[in-house]
Amino acid sequence: MKRYSHITGWGMVVPERILTNEEITQTVDTTDEWIRTRTGVQERRIAAEDETTASLASGAALKALTMAGIKPSQVDMIIVSTSSPEHTFPSTASIVQDEIGAIKAGAFDLSAACTGFIYALDMVSHAITSGSIDIALVIGAETLSKIVNWKDRNTCILFGDGAGAFVLQALDKPGGFISSVLRSDGSGADLLTLPAGGSKLPASEQTVRDGLHYIHMQGREVFRFATRVMAKATLETVEKGGLTLDDISLIIPHQANQRIIESAAKKLKLPMDKFFVNLDKYGNTSTASIPIATCEAVEADALQPGDMIVFVGFGGGLTWGSALIQWSGPQLEVKPIRTGWYQFWAGIRSFLLKILRRIEGLLSGLGE
Ligand SMILES: CC(C)(COP(=O)(O)OP(=O)(O)OC[C@H]1O[C@@H](n2cnc3c(N)ncnc32)[C@H](O)[C@@H]1OP(=O)(O)O)[C@@H](O)C(=O)NCCC(=O)NCCS
């Protein structure tokens, strides 16, 4: 049988705390009007102290699994795309795998900044169509508020926290993932970066004093790059999939800046209502922005089964990419599952495994 990679479940989680532009004006020299007119952002969500990239990712994953009617134990692969991982290692994906009880899944993080979700969609879709796996979770998750310098008005106004997840599944009916374009230009690596904490510049008192553990961005250059690549990448993936722009019902772009999306619309000669935009509510949630926007597009009835849609994004790296998808919609035969129970048992299982490892260590120590 020919295999197709379908999106059969989707879910999002954003923190409850809303930070308005007005509140930001209390801490940096800016205005609500400046932020709205230059970016389109009105408010963003900020993670609580006990909310992390993994906890948001797990919440979104469980919602997507519930919708798809898939048990965590059926998942073969988990990819978490993030620029604000739980740790440098272990991967955030491994923590999610444990938290949701995906006992047979492989798990790894993918680093391609805001384009990461599209890279991950491409990776799992090819693994699914080749027969290597049947069911995957692709998650975009960020707690950027924890790595933003709240005294830097060039960056702190832009970003927000949140997570979105898709379940991708092998089905024999045509549709789902059709084509993609993935690109990188590392000569622009310094335009958007978190300079310290890696092997080039290990964390030290000095790097903290210099604020090198925060996001650094050259906004104007990133803006120019984004407007250059968005329209081109959209066209490339549509042509690669054998379609034309007339066949496309909706474009779900990375939600970075209203003006960047307007510029892409102009270049493609498309009206703005072909683009789904919700960055006014969440700001730029990096790699989480496309799955979050997709969840809200479904809620808003902007997506129907059979629709041809394009995801297109850009970000640090520099990276950019796009994917052409035939939207599958919910599968009618699916029976909802109660993922809350799975999370409960996953917690107990993880606790017992830790105790077992400790006993094993004690016993082997006694035996030596
Ligand atoms: C950041 C961004 C909104 C700035 O808008 P802009 O119109 O390009 O503004 P500029 O960078 O040209 O700065 C214009 C002036 O506004 C100032 N400014 C910057 N941030 C400001 C703020 N929050 N409030 C008020 N003034 C601000 C700048 O200091 C500059 O002042 P100067 O001319 O005296 O130096 C815009 O460049 C952008 O969106 N870039 C892309 C960023 C992005 O998407 N990053 C994520 C990629 S995934």
The ligand as an SDF file (V2000), in Angstrom:
LIG
                    3D

 48 50  0  0  0  0  0  0  0  0999 V2000
   12.2130   44.7420   15.5590 C   0  0  0  0  0  0  0  0  0  0  0  0
   11.3800   45.5490   14.5810 C   0  0  0  0  0  0  0  0  0  0  0  0
    9.9270   45.5180   14.9990 C   0  0  0  0  0  0  0  0  0  0  0  0
   11.8580   46.9870   14.5960 C   0  0  0  0  0  0  0  0  0  0  0  0
   11.0790   47.7470   13.7150 O   0  0  0  0  0  0  0  0  0  0  0  0
   11.7690   48.7180   12.6810 P   0  0  0  0  0  0  0  0  0  0  0  0
   10.7060   49.4780   12.0130 O   0  0  0  0  0  0  0  0  0  0  0  0
   12.6530   47.8880   11.8200 O   0  0  0  0  0  0  0  0  0  0  0  0
   12.5770   49.6300   13.6150 O   0  0  0  0  0  0  0  0  0  0  0  0
   14.1360   49.8970   13.5350 P   0  0  0  0  0  0  0  0  0  0  0  0
   14.9030   48.6930   13.9820 O   0  0  0  0  0  0  0  0  0  0  0  0
   14.4380   50.4610   12.1800 O   0  0  0  0  0  0  0  0  0  0  0  0
   14.2640   51.0070   14.6230 O   0  0  0  0  0  0  0  0  0  0  0  0
   13.6600   52.2810   14.4600 C   0  0  0  0  0  0  0  0  0  0  0  0
   13.8810   53.0580   15.7440 C   0  0  0  0  0  0  0  0  0  0  0  0
   12.9510   52.5550   16.7220 O   0  0  0  0  0  0  0  0  0  0  0  0
   13.6780   52.2760   17.9200 C   0  0  0  0  0  0  0  0  0  0  0  0
   13.0200   51.1680   18.6220 N   0  0  0  0  0  0  0  0  0  0  0  0
   13.3370   49.8600   18.6160 C   0  0  0  0  0  0  0  0  0  0  0  0
   12.4880   49.1970   19.4030 N   0  0  0  0  0  0  0  0  0  0  0  0
   11.6340   50.0840   19.9100 C   0  0  0  0  0  0  0  0  0  0  0  0
   10.5300   49.9910   20.7770 C   0  0  0  0  0  0  0  0  0  0  0  0
   10.1530   48.8240   21.3100 N   0  0  0  0  0  0  0  0  0  0  0  0
    9.8450   51.1100   21.0710 N   0  0  0  0  0  0  0  0  0  0  0  0
   10.2080   52.2920   20.5530 C   0  0  0  0  0  0  0  0  0  0  0  0
   11.2620   52.4580   19.7250 N   0  0  0  0  0  0  0  0  0  0  0  0
   11.9520   51.3450   19.3960 C   0  0  0  0  0  0  0  0  0  0  0  0
   15.0530   51.9130   17.4750 C   0  0  0  0  0  0  0  0  0  0  0  0
   15.9790   52.1170   18.5330 O   0  0  0  0  0  0  0  0  0  0  0  0
   15.2770   52.8950   16.3420 C   0  0  0  0  0  0  0  0  0  0  0  0
   15.6590   54.1210   16.8510 O   0  0  0  0  0  0  0  0  0  0  0  0
   16.8580   54.9230   16.1480 P   0  0  0  0  0  0  0  0  0  0  0  0
   16.3690   55.1750   14.7440 O   0  0  0  0  0  0  0  0  0  0  0  0
   16.9650   56.1280   16.9990 O   0  0  0  0  0  0  0  0  0  0  0  0
   18.0310   54.0120   16.2060 O   0  0  0  0  0  0  0  0  0  0  0  0
   11.5150   45.0020   13.1360 C   0  0  0  0  0  0  0  0  0  0  0  0
   12.8010   45.2760   12.6640 O   0  0  0  0  0  0  0  0  0  0  0  0
   11.2610   43.5460   13.0290 C   0  0  0  0  0  0  0  0  0  0  0  0
   10.1650   43.0740   13.2550 O   0  0  0  0  0  0  0  0  0  0  0  0
   12.2850   42.7740   12.6250 N   0  0  0  0  0  0  0  0  0  0  0  0
   12.1320   41.3350   12.4840 C   0  0  0  0  0  0  0  0  0  0  0  0
   12.2450   40.7160   13.8380 C   0  0  0  0  0  0  0  0  0  0  0  0
   11.7860   39.3070   13.8660 C   0  0  0  0  0  0  0  0  0  0  0  0
   10.8010   38.9500   13.2630 O   0  0  0  0  0  0  0  0  0  0  0  0
   12.5070   38.4740   14.6060 N   0  0  0  0  0  0  0  0  0  0  0  0
   12.1740   37.1180   14.8080 C   0  0  0  0  0  0  0  0  0  0  0  0
   12.4670   36.3390   13.6160 C   0  0  0  0  0  0  0  0  0  0  0  0
   11.8310   34.7280   13.8020 S   0  0  0  0  0  0  0  0  0  0  0  0
  1  2  1  0
  2  3  1  0
  2  4  1  0
  2 36  1  0
  4  5  1  0
  5  6  1  0
  6  7  2  0
  6  8  1  0
  6  9  1  0
  9 10  1  0
 10 11  2  0
 10 12  1  0
 10 13  1  0
 13 14  1  0
 14 15  1  0
 15 16  1  0
 15 30  1  0
 16 17  1  0
 17 18  1  0
 17 28  1  0
 18 19  1  0
 18 27  1  0
 19 20  2  0
 20 21  1  0
 21 22  1  0
 21 27  2  0
 22 23  1  0
 22 24  2  0
 24 25  1  0
 25 26  2  0
 26 27  1  0
 28 29  1  0
 28 30  1  0
 30 31  1  0
 31 32  1  0
 32 33  2  0
 32 34  1  0
 32 35  1  0
 36 37  1  0
 36 38  1  0
 38 39  2  0
 38 40  1  0
 40 41  1  0
 41 42  1  0
 42 43  1  0
 43 44  2  0
 43 45  1  0
 45 46  1  0
 46 47  1  0
 47 48  1  0
M  END
$$$$
